[in-house]
Amino acid sequence: MPVPGIGPGEVLVRVHAVGVNPPDRYLREGMKVMPAEMRPALEFPLIPGTDMSGVVQAVAPDVPGFAVGDEVFGMLRFPGFDGRTYAEYVAAPASDLAHKPAGIDHVQAAGAPMAVLTAWQYLIDLGHDVPSPFTGRVHQPVPITSGTTVLVNGAAGGVGHFAVQLAKWKGAHVIAVASGRHEQFLRKLGADEFIDYTRTRATDVAGGVDLVIDTVGGPDSSRFLTVLKRGGTMLPVFFAQFDPEETARLGITVSNIQVRSNGPQLAEIGGLFDAGRLQVGVDSTYPLLEAGSAHRRAALGHLQGKIVLTVLS
């Protein structure tokens, strides 16, 4: 493919690293996770990917705040499948970018955007008023304080390990649910309690929880309703169905979002990286030419942080 040109509001970025996310695999598989009537029309050849970190090579005349040579990171044009980050160069909307935190490298920065923005928009600040396509309602983040108990299921994965850190940053008591091999990783990130789901069912030992963020979702997500106190909130990251009569009886709120690109939020989050309040877990890295191997690793699941493609060292 040729090096892309830039239009108004865009910058050209030389990509150093690319984050691998579930929508990349859904796209490669033909969006079979979506009902046929909801699948987007796609034109080929198509470059997948939304997350990247790199260096600015050119800036449109109408773009303030970025200059050639700046190190930047971002999630591009999401929701949608026009990010085109699995490449050496990408034309990026300046509004989707932030300056890369100095305290993390390009691999770490590329692993962050979609996962950390998902956790941020669920827990801290939605940042827009677009209703969720899954519920038809606008999500309202629940205030997290020192008296809040948060349970994170799938805590070692991309969204999960950021949710643990953000909840802890806000002063919550954090219960992390993952397999035993992730315990030390999650305790270092701030988890107060750890439940190894391969040995213990979280629903048997957890209770009185204010907020559950379930990064696994799916049909089994409703089992976590029993650990929530009345007035609690369930946040399924992946699509999950709940019986409205049951949630009403329990006094539980279920809320969902579709993460959206947001450069200003990433800039705010970047301050937490620089202050050492957030870390990026990197499960594994692969050269861009081995993106297929990266997708095979992703399909195995049980990640500790994010998978990243390296483009330019």
Sequence and secondary structure as in RCSB ss.txt:
>XXXX:A:sequence
MPVPGIGPGEVLVRVHAVGVNPPDRYLREGMKVMPAEMRPALEFPLIPGTDMSGVVQAVAPDVPGFAVGDEVFGM
LRFPGFDGRTYAEYVAAPASDLAHKPAGIDHVQAAGAPMAVLTAWQYLIDLGHDVPSPFTGRVHQPVPITSGTTV
LVNGAAGGVGHFAVQLAKWKGAHVIAVASGRHEQFLRKLGADEFIDYTRTRATDVAGGVDLVIDTVGGPDSSRFL
TVLKRGGTMLPVFFAQFDPEETARLGITVSNIQVRSNGPQLAEIGGLFDAGRLQVGVDSTYPLLEAGSAHRRAAL
GHLQGKIVLTVLS
>XXXX:A:secstr
       TTEEEEEEEEEEE HHHHHHHTTSTTS GGG     SS     EEEEEEEEE TT  S  TT EEEEE
 STTTT    SSSEEEEEGGGEEE  TTS HHHHHHSHHHHHHHHHHHT   S    TTTSS        TT EE
EEETTTSHHHHHHHHHHHHTT EEEEEE GGGHHHHHHTT SEEEETTTS HHHH  SEEEEEESS SGGGGGGG
GGEEEEEEEEESS     HHHHHHHT EE        HHHHHHHHHHHHTTS    EEEEEEGGGHHHHHHHHHH
   SSEEEEE   
